[in-house]
Amino acid sequence: MADAIAELRDLLGPDLVLSQRDELFVYECDGFTVARGVPDAVVFPESTEQVSQCVKVLARHGLSVVPRGSGTGLAGGAVVYDGGVMISLSRMSRIESIDFENRVAVVQAGVRNLALSDAMAGSGWRFSPDPSSQRASSIGGNASTNAGGINTLKHGVTTNHIIGMECVLPDGTIVQCRANDLYDGIGADLTGLICGSEGTFCLVTRLWCRLVPEPKAIRTVYAVFDSVTSACKSVADVIAAGMVPASMEMMDGGMIQAVEQAFHFGFPDDVAAMLLLEIDGVDDVLDEQMDQIVGICVENQATDTQKCADPARRAELWAARKKAFGAVGRMSHSYCTQDACLPRSMLPEAMAHIAELGKKWDITITNVFHAGDGNIHPIMLFDEDDPEEVQRVLLLSVEVLEYCVDIGGTITGEHGVGIEKLHLMNKQFSADTLDAFLELKKTFDPDQRLNDAKLVPSDRMTIEILKPVAANVPGGAM
C-alpha cells in the first residue's frame, strides 16, 4: 500500500491523495450510514487519463478499487468495507459542451445533476432525470444506480437519457460506447448495460446526456386526504383512467408536518396524506385532464384539492417535495430510507402492511415517495447510537423488502443494491441468474477488484456465506 500511495502522489500530486486516518474518516460511509468502512486511501483524479493511470497503478499492486461520486448513495455502494483505495470523481465537475442543435450535453462524471439544469436555465431544454438529491448527486452517480426522480413516471429513468459514456476498465483501459453525439450506436449497447451496474464493471468518467424540450404547458394538482389508502387508490385510478402524469408524488401526514414545520409552505397539519400530480403537454387538453384528476381524487374522499397553473406556486409545491428529506432531521436523530418498487394496484395494501410492520418492530415509519411508478420510500426513524434499535431497523427493512418481492415488486427502485440489499438478491433472483450476473461482471473485471461484492455476490462473498447487514452492526466495517 505504501508503494502504491507513493506512486499515486507522484502521479497526481500530494494534495490529491489522502492517506492519513483522520482524513479518511470523511469517506467511511455514503448516505446509508449504517454501513461503514475506512478506505486505505482516497485519490482525486481530474481527468479520464488520470483515472486510467490511477487504476493501472492499483492494478499493478493488486489493490481493490471503489469509485465514489458525491457520496449521496443510500445503499452503501460507495463504502470500502474490505480494504482498498477509493477513487473520488468529485473533481471531475466540468460541463464540457451543451449542443442544443444535436440535443446533447457532454459532462464529466462529477457534474452535479442540478448544475447541468442551471446551465440550461431559460434555454427551453432540460436534462430530464431529477432525483431528490439533485442538488448534490452527480450525473455519474445517477447513471451508476440508474436513478429515478420526480419525472420518472412519464419521462423515464437515467438510462433513458444517457446516450453515451467514456469509461475506465479495471485494467486502466479507456473505452467509449455510443458516444458520438448520436442517439443510436453500432454494436452492443454497453451504455445501457453500464447504467445501473453500480460501479462494478468500470469507472464512468464522461457522459453524453440527452436533452429534451421543456414542456409547452404544465399543470399541478394538489390533493389532501384523511387516509393513506384513499390517496394510494387515487394514484391507481388516475393511471387506470388512461392518463400518464409527468409526476405523481405522495407524502404522508408525518412528513407533511415535518416539511411544514421546517419550511412553512402553508400545508394543513391534520391530514393523513398529500398527493402532488403534474401533467404536461398542450394547453388545450391539460385543463380537461386536470379536472378529471381532481374528480378522481374527490371520488376517493380528498378533503381539499387545488388546481395550479401559476409557475410560482407550482415551484413552491415541488420545492416542498424536494425538501422533504431535509426536514426528516426534525423528526429523528437518524433515519434509514428504504427503496422498493411494487405494482401501483398494491399501494393501498402495501402501505397498510408496512405500517403494521413498523408497529411490530416498534419503529416509526413516515413516507414520501414516487407513487406513480410504485417506487416507495418508507423512512424508518431510529437512533444510530442505540445498537438494539439499529438491529430492529435492519430486520424491519428485510421484512419490508421481502414483502414487496412477494407481491410482485423489487428490492430496489432507484437507490441500488450496494451492500445494504446484497443478501436479498437471492430473494429476487434464482441462483442461475445470480451466477450469470457474476460471469458478466468477470467479463469486465476478471480479478473482481472493482467495487467487489456490491450489487451481486462475488466469489469472495457468496449468498450462502453472506450475513445480513443486521448481523454486522454496530461498529466497524461491514
N, C-alpha and C positions, 0 to 999 in steps of 0.2 A: 504494500500500500504506500509506503514512504517513497519508493522509487516512482510509482505512478503519479503521486501528488507532485513530486519534483518535476516530472515531465510536463504535467498539466500546467504548472506555474510557468515553466519556460515557454509553453505554447500560448497561454492566454495572458500572462502577467499575474503578479501576486495578488492584485486586488480582485481578480475574478475567480479565485479558488479559495473556498473556505474549508478549513480542516480542524480548527480548534473547537473543542466540545461545546464551549459556551456559545459559539457562533452557530453551531449546528442544531441547537435545540429549537430554533425557529422553524426548522424543517422536519420536525418529528411527526407531524400529522397533517392531514388536509382537513376538510370540513367535517369528516367523520372522526371526531376527536377521541373516540374510544380506542381506535387502532393507532398505536404509536410505535415508532422506531427511529432511532437517531442514525442518520447516514454517516458513513465514514468520511465523506467529503461532498461538497456541493460546488459545481462549476457553472459558470455563466457565459457560454459562448454567445457571440453576437452575429454570427452568420452561419449559413449551411456548411460552408467549408470548415469553419471552426468546430461545429458539431461533429462533422466527419472525422476530423483529426483527433478530437477527444475520444470518440468511440473507438478509433483504431488503437489509441494508447491503452484504453481499458481492455480491449480485446487481447492485446499482446500480454497483458498481465493477468488475464483470466478473471477479471472482476465483473461483478454484476452491475447493471445499469438500470436506474429508474428515472424515466422522464417526468418532468413536472412543469405545468403551466403556471396558472395563478394560484393554485392550491385551493380552489373553491369546490373541488370534488367532494361528494358526500358518501363515498363507499370505500375509502382507504386506498384508492387506486394509485396515489402518489406517495405511498408510505414505503420506506426502506425498512422492511421488517426482518431481514435476514442478512444484513451487511451489504455493502455496495456503495456506489457513487451515484449521486443524484445529478442529472443534467437539467438545469433550470433554463427554460426558454424565455424567461421574463424580459431579458434584454433585447430579444428579437421582436421589437414592437413597432416596426415601421410599416406604414401603408405605402406600398411601392408604386401602385398606379390605380386609378379609377377610370375606366373606359366605358362611358355611357353608350357610345355608338355600338360597341360589341357586348354591352351589358355584363361586364366582368370587372371585378376588383382583385388585385393581386396583393396579398398581405403576408407578412411574416407571422409565424405561428403564435407569437406572444402578443399580437394586437388584441386589445380588449374589444369585445363584441360591440359595446356602445360607442367606442371610439370610431369604428367604421360608420356607424349610423350618424354620428355627429359630423363626420367629414362629408357626408352627403346631404346634410340638412338643407331643405329648400330646393333640392335638385329635381324632385319628383320621382326619385328612385330610392330603393332601400334594399338592404340585406335582410331577408325576412326572419330568420331564426332569432328569437328574443327570449332566452331563458331569464328567469327572475334574477339570476346572478349577473346579468349582462353588464352591469357597471364595473364588475371586477373580473369576470371569467374571460378567458382568452378564446379566440376562434379556434386555435389548435386544440385546446382542451374540449371545446364544444364538439369538434369533429371526433375526438378520441372516444367520447362517450355517446356520440350521436344524440346530442342534447335536443330537447324539445323546446317548449316555451308556450307563451300565450297564443301565438299564431299557428300552432301546430295543426289544429283540427282541420283547417281548410288548406293551409299553405305548405304543410309538410315539415318534417324534422330536418336536422342539419344536413344529412346525406343528400337530401333533395336539392340542396343549394350549394354544394361543393362540386365543382366540375373538374378539378384537377389538384394535384398535390406534388410537392417535392419532398422526398423522404430520405432519411439515412438509415440504411440497414444495419443489423448488429455487427457486421464486419467493417463498417465505415463506408460502404459503397453508397453513392448518391444516385437516386433514381427519380425519374419524373413519370407521372401517369396521367394521361388525358389532360395535359396542361398547356395546350397551345391556343388559348383563348377561344376554344371551340366548345360547343355543348356536347358533342359526341366524339369518341375516340376510336381507335382501331385496337383490336385485341381485347384481352381480359379486362374487366372493369375493376382494376386494382383500387381505384379511388373508393368505389362502393364497398369493397372488401375491407379497406383500412378504416373507413368510418365506422366507429363503434368497436374497434379492436382494443381499445383501452391501453394503447402504448405497448402491446405485447408483440407486435410484428416489426415495428420500426419507429423512428422518431420523426414526426411530421414537422417540417421546418418552414414550408411556404404553402399557401393555399390560393387557388383560383376560385373566387366566390361569385356565384350567380347573382346578378342584380335584377330586381323585378320592379315594375312601375308601382308607385304609390296608388292605392285605390282612389278612384274618382270621387266616391262618396262613401261616408261611413255613418252608421248609427249605433248607438249603445243603448241597451236595455238594462235597467237595474230593477231587481225584484227581491223582496224580503219575505221570509216565511216563518211560521211558528213551529215548523218541524223540518228536520233534515230530510226525512223521507219525501215530503212534498216537493222540496227543492230538487232532489235527485230525480223524482218522477218527471218533473218538468223538463229536465235535460233530455231524457229518453224520448219524451213526447215531441219535443221540437225536432229532433232528428227523424223520428217516425213520420212527421208531417212533411218530410221531403226537403227540409231546409238544412243547409250546412253553414252555420255561422263561422266567421273567422276565428272567434274565440268564445268559449263557454267556461267561465271560471266560477268556483264556489268557495265561500268562506263560511265556517260555522260560527255559532254565537260567541264562543270563547275567543276566536280570532278577531271577530268584528269588534269586540270590546277592547282587545289589546291594541288594534290599529287605531280605534277612535281615541283611546286614552293617550296614545303616543303622538298622533298627528292631527286630531280634531277635524275630521272630514265632515262631521255632521251626521254620522250614521246612528240609527237607533241602537240602544244598548240592551234591549229586551227582546231581541228576535233570535231564532234558532239558526237561521241560515240566510245567506245572501247570494244571489246569482248575478254575475256580470256577463252579458252576452253582447258581442259585437258582430255586426253584419256589414259587409262592404260590397260595392258593385256600382250599379247605376241608380241615380236618384229616383227614377220613375217607379222602380219596384221596391225600393228599400222601405218606404213608409208603409206599404201594404204588408211586407214581411214583418216589420216592427210591430204593427198592430196584431198580426197573427201570433207572434211570440208572446206579447202581453196577454192576449186572450188565453193562451195555453197556461201561462203562469197563474192567471186568475182562476181558471178551472181547477188548478191544483192548490187553491187556498192561499195564494200570495196575499199578504196583508197590505202591501204597498208596492206600486210599480212606478217607474219613471222612464219616459222615452226621451232620449237625449241626442241632439244633433249638434249642439254647441261645442266647438273644439275645446274651449277652456274647461268646461265641466267634464267632458269626456276624458281629457288629460288628467283631471283631478281624480276621477274614479279609477282609472288604470294605475295612477301613482299609488293609490291606496292598496291595490292588489300587489303591486311590485314591492311595496314597503312592508308587506305583511310579515315576512321572516325577520325583518329588522325590529319588529315590535314584540317578538316572542320573548326576548330577554326580559321584558317586564313581567312575564308570567312564571319564569323558572330560571334557576341557576344554570341549568344545562338542558339541552334538548337533542333528540335524535329524529331526523326527518326520514321517514320511511318512503319507499317509492315502489309502486307496483302498478300493473295495468289489469283491468278486468272489463268484461262486457258492460256497456252502458246500461243494458237492461237489468244488470245485477246490482247497480249502485245503491238503490234503497236498502236491499237486504244486506249488502256488504257493509255499509256504514253502520247499520244497527248491530251487526255481528262484531265489528271491530270495537264498537263502544263497549259491548259486553266483555270482550277480551281485555280491554283496559280495566274494567272493574275486577275481573278475575285476578289480574296481576297487580292490582292496586296502583295503577299508573294513569295519570291524567293524560288524555289524548285530545288534541284540537286539530282542526283540519283546514287546509287551504290547498286547492288542487285544480288540475285541468280536467274538469268534469266532462267536457265534450268528448274527449277521446278516452275516457275511463282511466286516466292516469292519476291515481290517488296518492296523496302525501300525508298520511297520518303523522302528526308531530307529537312525539312522546316526551313528556316533561319529566325531568328527574334531576338528581344531584349527583354529579360525577364523583364527588368526594365520598359518596356512600357506596361501598363495594357491593353490598347486597342489592341496592336499588339498581345499580348498573346491570347486575345479573338479570334482574327481573325485566328490565327494558329489552335486553338482548333476546331473552327467551320469548317475550311478547312479540318481538319483531319476527322471530321464526314462525310463530303461530299465525301471525297476520299473513306472511308471505305464502306459507303452505296452504292456507285457506284460499288465497287468491288463485293459486295454481289449480286447486281442486275445483273451482267454479269456472275454469276456462281462461284464467288470466296468466300473467307472467310475473316473475320475481323482480323485474325492473322495467320501468318505462323510459327513463332518460338518465338516471344517475349512474347507471352501470353496475357491474357486479363487484369489481375490485376485490378486496379481501372480505368485505362485510358479508357477501352473499355466496362466496365460493362454495361453502359447504352445502348450499341448497341447489347447486346446479344439477345434482342427480335427482332432485325432485322434479325439475323442469325437463331434463333430457335423459335419454337412455344411455347406458354405458357405451354402446357402439357409437352413438352420436358424439359423446364426450371424447372418445378415442379419435374420431375424425377431426374434431376441433383441435386436439393436441397435435395430430400429424400435420395439420395446416400450419400451426404455429412453428413447428420444427422446420417447415419449408423455408420460412423466413429466418428463424432463429434456432439453428440445429443444436447449439450448445445450451439453449434455454437460459441465457444470461439477461435478456431484456424483459424487465417487469415480470419476472417469472412468478408463477402461481398466483397470478391475478387473472380474473375472468374465467380461465379454465384450469383445472388441476394439472400439475406438471408431473414429470417422472419423479421429482423430489417430493411432491406433495399431492398424493392421490386422494380421491374421495374416501377411500377405505381408511386411511390413517388420519385424515384431516379432522380436527376437532372444531366444533362450532366456536365462534369467537367468544361466546359466553363462558367457555371453559378456560379462557386465556387472559381474563382480566380480573381484577385491576392490576396495574403495574407492569412495566417492561414492554418489550416489543411483542408483536403478535406472533 
